[in-house]
Amino acid sequence: MTSSQPLIRMQNIEKHFGSVIALAGVSVDIYPGECHCLLGDNGAGKSTFIKTMSGVHKPTKGDILFEGQPMYFADPRDAIAAGIATVHQHLAMIPLMSVSRNFFMGNEPLRKIGPFRFFDHDYANRVTMEEMRKMGINLRGPEQAVGTLSGGERQTVAIARAVHFGAKVLILDEPTSALGVRQTANVLATIDKVRKQGVAVVFITHNVRHALAVGDRFTVLNRGQTLGTAKRGEISAEELQDMMAGGQELATLEGSLGGTV
């Protein structure tokens, strides 16, 4: 379900914090129905870039086009209203609360009984179970405490929640960084399902293998600059790793350690 026109176009984005230049002219196109992997080491500018895309920061310079129109978000609520949702590494969930209550947190369905309105448990439970089944997660029940789920399952709840409430662009901030192999596989499978629904996925990671498993395009950031963007099949894992590490620096280190990096 890819499109020839980008959903978001970030053109020559700069972000300055006083004398510190966090982004120095970054340009990225995000397409619907694709997973665009944003790679880079710590301090590369990934977090600043996605915060600029999602309305947390205003760019110092550059243009943001959303669905072909110039767009500047006053705050994250503006971005969410436009359909840009961010799932952070540290999820905003209440462990002792049920999966369905976490799923509808901030979007509570209400049922009117006389002059009063109450949380509609039946509707919330039914929708939660349906959405989780779509993502391949079989809950014991919607009343299950979210804290009893694995890390990968909690990530899937957050992703399913964002998509259900109308996300056109889903930004995933290091969703696999603290997960084991099985949980990582579940999250990557969820990304694939969401992409096939036509949602544009921005997958921030420093793990090249995870990126190559689901990515359609790959952009590498280094010290606030874009080192390049490549489509699937145009670049190898070794080339991506070299770009992230600065190329010659990694080759030199491998030589000194006997090729073990």
KOLTIRO-429845 format. One record per residue (C-alpha): x, y, z; residue in one letter. Coordinates in pm, whole numbers, plus 50000, padded with zeros to 5 digits. Example, Ala and Ser with C-alpha at 12.3 -4.5 7.8 and 13.67 -1.06 7.14 Angstrom:
% KOLTIRO-429845
512304955050780A 513674989450714S 
This chain:
% KOLTIRO-429845
500005000050000M 502865023649931T 502345057449765S 504435077649523S 503945108549743Q 505445111550090P 503085115650382L 505695136350567I 508545155250405R 511195169550639M 513355193650439Q 516705207150561N 515685205650925I 517975223551170E 517535224651545K 519715246051768H 519765245852148F 521685277752214G 525135272252065S 524595234652032V 523495223151685I 521525190951735A 520345188251373L 522245203451082A 520075201550771G 518365167550789V 515985157750507S 513785126550518V 510645115450332D 508165092450508I 505795072250287Y 502495055350379P 502655017450392G 506415017550448E 508715012550743C 511425039150741H 514265030150975C 516185058751133L 519545045751251L 522395061351440G 524535057851746D 523845076152073N 524045113552015G 523385110551641A 520285132651661G 517575106051633K 515625117151940S 515755153951845T 514605145751495F 511545125651600I 510655151551864K 510695177651588T 508505155551370M 506035149451653S 505635185351774G 507805184552088V 510405207751930H 509955234951673K 512655234551402P 515085263451405T 515215261751024K 513705240050752G 510275229450634D 507845202250735I 505235191550480L 502385169050593F 500215154650316E 501785180050081G 500975210750294Q 503335231250514P 502715221050873M 504115232751205Y 502785216551518F 502385238551824A 502735208552055D 502435170452051P 498635172752079R 498545190051741D 500645162051592A 498435135051745I 495315152451612A 496895151951265A 497585114651295G 501215113551413I 501565090351714A 504725081951907T 505285050052105V 508165056352341H 510655031252473Q 509285036352825H 505565030852778L 502985052752949A 500985024453100M 499705016353448I 500864980853532P 498074972253778L 495344984753542M 493704961253293S 494784959052930V 491454973552815S 491665003353053R 495225010252935N 494115006252573F 491445033052611F 493345055852850M 492555091652745G 489875079552500N 487445063652743E 484195050652589P 481275061952805L 477825046852849R 474995068452973K 472755054553246I 470185080253348G 471945113253418P 475315095953471F 478075084053238R 480165053453312F 483145036553148F 481715011952897D 483564980253001H 481764957552754D 482684978952453Y 486254984552572A 486804947552641N 485394936652304R 487434961652101V 490634954452295T 490364917052234M 489634922551863E 492554946451813E 495004924352000M 493944893751798R 494634913551479K 498174918651606M 498634881851689G 498424885452068I 496064861652250N 495214876352589L 493834855552876R 491174882552885G 490794920352854P 490764924053234E 494284909653253Q 496644934353425A 498944950053168V 501864944453407G 501534906853357T 502294910152984L 505774906352841S 507654937052724G 506934928352361G 503224923652432E 503054957652606R 504724973352302Q 502094956652083T 499284970352302V 500705005452259A 501085001251882I 497584986551841A 496155015052050R 497805041551833A 496605025451510V 493045020551642H 492785057451726F 493755068751377G 497545070651351A 498685077450995K 502315079451105V 503585057151385L 506925066851540I 508535038351737L 511375049451961D 513775020052015E 510904995152071P 513194964452071T 516164977652269S 515304960952602A 513624929452468L 514694893352431G 514744874652102V 511164861352114R 509684894652228Q 511664913151960T 510284889651695A 506734897251816N 507294934851790V 508844932151443L 505864911151330A 503534938051466T 505414964851269I 504954943950955D 501194940851016K 500824978451075V 502794986950761R 500534964350555K 497544984350681Q 498955014950506G 500375032050814V 503735049550776A 506125035651037V 509225054351156V 511385028651337F 514175044251543I 516875018951628T 520605013551658H 520234976451575N 520974970251208V 519584934651208R 516244946151347H 516094974151090A 516814951050798L 514144926450915A 511274950950851V 512684982450689G 511764995450344D 514035026150364R 517025033350584F 518385067250688T 521555070150894V 522185100251117L 525575109851254N 526165140651470R 522985157051351G 523545151350981Q 522115127050728T 524755103150595L 522385089150336G 519095071450266T 518805037950089A 515945015049990K 515734978250080R 518164958649863G 520394988649797E 522524985150109I 523954956550317S 524144952150692A 527884958150680E 527464990750489E 524815003150731L 527014993851027Q 529965012050875D 527895043250812M 526675043451171M 530175038951310A 531895063251078G 533335037550839G 537075040550882Q 536825042151261E 535115007951276L 537554992251028A 540505004651235T 538994991451558L 538254957651401E 541874954951295G 543174962651644S 540814936951801L 541414909351549G 538154914351354G 535834908251652T 533684939851631V 
